[in-house]
Amino acid sequence: MTIKILKAKIDLLNSVSNTPMEPWKTLNGKLVGQIGNYHIYSAYGKWCVHQIRNEGGGARDVIQFGTKSEVASEIDALINFTCNEIEKSEG
């Protein structure tokens, strides 16, 4: 599993979730968090998925720390869940 593949999966998740593709944008010369954006975060050799929750950049863990393969599998599950919910709502 590579970081490039993880980022591609995150791009797909943001696309199907209709959330911003980038975590930050510049507004009036300041960085502002893109609410709803999913992105990869890493620390100490582990990986997780954060979601921006406010314009100050506050984030929550959507997928807890794990190996790249573990996180990739959970991203796939989240994509499938999101697509199933959209399908249900469209009837």
N, C-alpha and C positions, 0 to 999 in steps of 0.2 A: 504494500500500500504506500502511495506517495502523497506528499502534500498537494501536488498538482491535482490528483484525483479527489482528495478531500475538498479542495477549493471548488472543483467542478460540481461536486455534489451539493455544496453550500449554495452555489449559484443556482442550481436547479431548485433547491428548497426555497430560496428567496423568490424565484420566478413563479413557482406554483402557489406560493403563499401570498403573492402580490405584495411583497415587502421590498423596501429599498435594497438595491444590489450592493451599495457601499455603506459602511458603518458611519462615515462622517461626510459632511458637506461644509463648504465655507459660506457663511452668510454674514454680510457686512464685516468682512475681515476676521470673523471668528469661526472656529470649528464648532459645529453643532451635530449632536448625535442624530442619526436617522432612525427614528423610532420604529421598531419592528425588525430591523435588520438582524439576520443571523450571520455569525462569523466564527471562524476557528480561533481558538486561543490555546497557547501551550505554555507549560511551565514544568520544569524538572523532568523533562523527557516524556511527559504525558500530554494528552490532547483533550479538549472539550469544545463544546459549542455554547457560545453566549448569544443572547438576544438583547439588543439595545432597548431600554425601557423608558428613557427620558432624554430630552435634548442636551442634558449635561453629560450624557454618555454612560449613565448608570446602566448596568447590565445584570442579567440573571443567567444562571447556568440552566440551559435547556437539556444538555447532555453532559453528564458528569465525566470527570477525567478518566481516560483509559488509553489503550494503545490506539494507533491510527486505524487498525483493522476493526477494533471494537467500536470506535466512534463512527467509522464509515458505515458499519452495519446499522447502528442506531439512526444515523442520518437517513439511510434508505427506508427504515421503518417509519420515520417521521414524514418523509415524502409520500410514502404509500398511504399513511393515515390521512394526510392533508388532501391528497387526490380523492380518496374515498369519501371524505366529508364534503368536498366540492360536488362530487357526483351525486351524493344523497340530496344536497340542497337544490340541485338543478332538476331533480325528480326524474 
